[in-house]
Amino acid sequence: MQIHKGDQLFQEALKYFISGVGAAGRFFPTIGRPLFLERADGAYLFDIDGNQYIDYHSSSGATFLGYNNPEIKQAMQQALDMGYFCNYETEYHVKLAELLCASVPCAEKVRFANSGTEATLGAIRLARGVTGRKKIIKFEGHFHGMHEMAWFNCHTTLSEPNEYGEIPCIPDSAGIPEEIASMVIVLPSNEPDIFRSCMKRHQGEIAAVIMEPVMYNAGCVLPKQEFVQAVREETEHAGTVLIFDEVLSGFRMCLGGGQEYLGVTPDLATLAKALGGSGVPIAALVGKEWVMNGLNPVGKVVMSGTYTGHILEVLGSLKAVEIMRSPGFYDHLNQLADRLYSGLSDLLQRYRIKAVIQGVGARFAIYFGLEHTPIYDYRQVVRHFDFDMNQRFLRKAFEKYLYIHDYGNKLSPTHHGFTSAHTLEDINETLTRCEDIFKLISD
Ligand SMILES: Cc1ncc(COP(=O)(O)O)c(C=O)c1O
């Protein structure tokens, strides 16, 4: 494998970027530097050393329809021809909003944003504005973007819950004032009784409950139906806004995302990543009219932005949603998911590797150190996750030209995923390479 040019460019990048990367998440600890790309196409990445990888990162889930998607490219070309403006509305904005309302169960109204972080920030502000309350509940291990309002207890070490099961609120970044933590209650997910009693104890205080419907940010921890049902019932009863953060789960397993998958409709949902289809940088806050009416200029909660609903993004996303709505789209994804997840599970068993696969739709995790599925318990993941074995696997995968990105989190595995541009041949080829890797690392 040639890596010389990448190594050289890294030395140059170190002069100008912290750790040689423009964003921390792009540092790939497995190789001690980022992968420097020349181009990307379909299911493949091509680095500047001429290596071709089958990709299982898909831009952290943003390239759901594969790289260089020709239809999305054509849609964005139309935007270029129109003058690639921002901060104006067009008929395409209306059409995209209409399709979102037809696709996502809770979506009665739509507001665009630029990123998942911005969408969850807007959702929490809106919930506070509409309810006139300050506190929010979030769950341990769930991630909602890099803003002060909810960036707690995602990748921090576990700490002892108090007598009520509430977990001390610990920021995931330096620079987050503790005054903000005083407005956030952190609970374990999948514990309906703890949730119910917390809502009772804080009656009249909770503006919002925010959660990932599928906990992809701890790999792929599943939600328990009775837990999600309890969250819906209690929030409805308390006049608390239920926010599903569908930045990763949106469109991932079915058109309606996590809320359709679970059969539970929240009040608000945040969408990003797959919404842009092929890495187009768009996000949206969608939700029920009674909450969304709190947004200005009708309501008093401000959520706006110069670049939101940029025509490039809107036309790209409109094409993406049309593609995802086309017949057979999810049949193809499900076929790939079944083959990949069952194939990997069989191989892990055959080579007696202590690991399990858990996936929902086009995203999954490999849990080295765990032995049983289904996995519902985040703390069990943290206690048993074998980080060293995970690193060994990822290193070998990279050498076999499989790009399986990892953020270096020691508590839980990174979520991985494939795109609709992957073919059954890509998956079979991946399984062949993984078999070689498992043979090597099983000794
Ligand atoms: C569930 C969830 N919410 C929010 C975000 C933040 O999105 P962005 O990176 O677009 O700001 C992410 C990003 O991975 C996410 O997974």
PDBQT file of the ligand as one rigid body, heavy atoms in Angstrom, charges set to zero:
ROOT
HETATM    1  C1  LIG A 501     -27.721  12.411  16.361  1.00  0.00    +0.000 C 
HETATM    2  C2  LIG A 501     -26.881  13.589  15.943  1.00  0.00    +0.000 A 
HETATM    3  N1  LIG A 501     -27.314  14.832  16.220  1.00  0.00    +0.000 NA
HETATM    4  C3  LIG A 501     -26.632  15.914  15.840  1.00  0.00    +0.000 A 
HETATM    5  C4  LIG A 501     -25.437  15.793  15.161  1.00  0.00    +0.000 A 
HETATM    6  C5  LIG A 501     -24.683  17.020  14.727  1.00  0.00    +0.000 C 
HETATM    7  O1  LIG A 501     -24.792  17.157  13.347  1.00  0.00    +0.000 OA
HETATM    8  P1  LIG A 501     -23.736  18.076  12.522  1.00  0.00    +0.000 P 
HETATM    9  O2  LIG A 501     -22.448  17.356  12.547  1.00  0.00    +0.000 OA
HETATM   10  O3  LIG A 501     -24.358  18.185  11.161  1.00  0.00    +0.000 OA
HETATM   11  O4  LIG A 501     -23.676  19.378  13.225  1.00  0.00    +0.000 OA
HETATM   12  C6  LIG A 501     -24.951  14.525  14.857  1.00  0.00    +0.000 A 
HETATM   13  C7  LIG A 501     -23.670  14.375  14.122  1.00  0.00    +0.000 C 
HETATM   14  O5  LIG A 501     -23.125  13.322  13.988  1.00  0.00    +0.000 OA
HETATM   15  C8  LIG A 501     -25.690  13.386  15.265  1.00  0.00    +0.000 A 
HETATM   16  O6  LIG A 501     -25.253  12.158  15.009  1.00  0.00    +0.000 OA
ENDROOT
TORSDOF 0
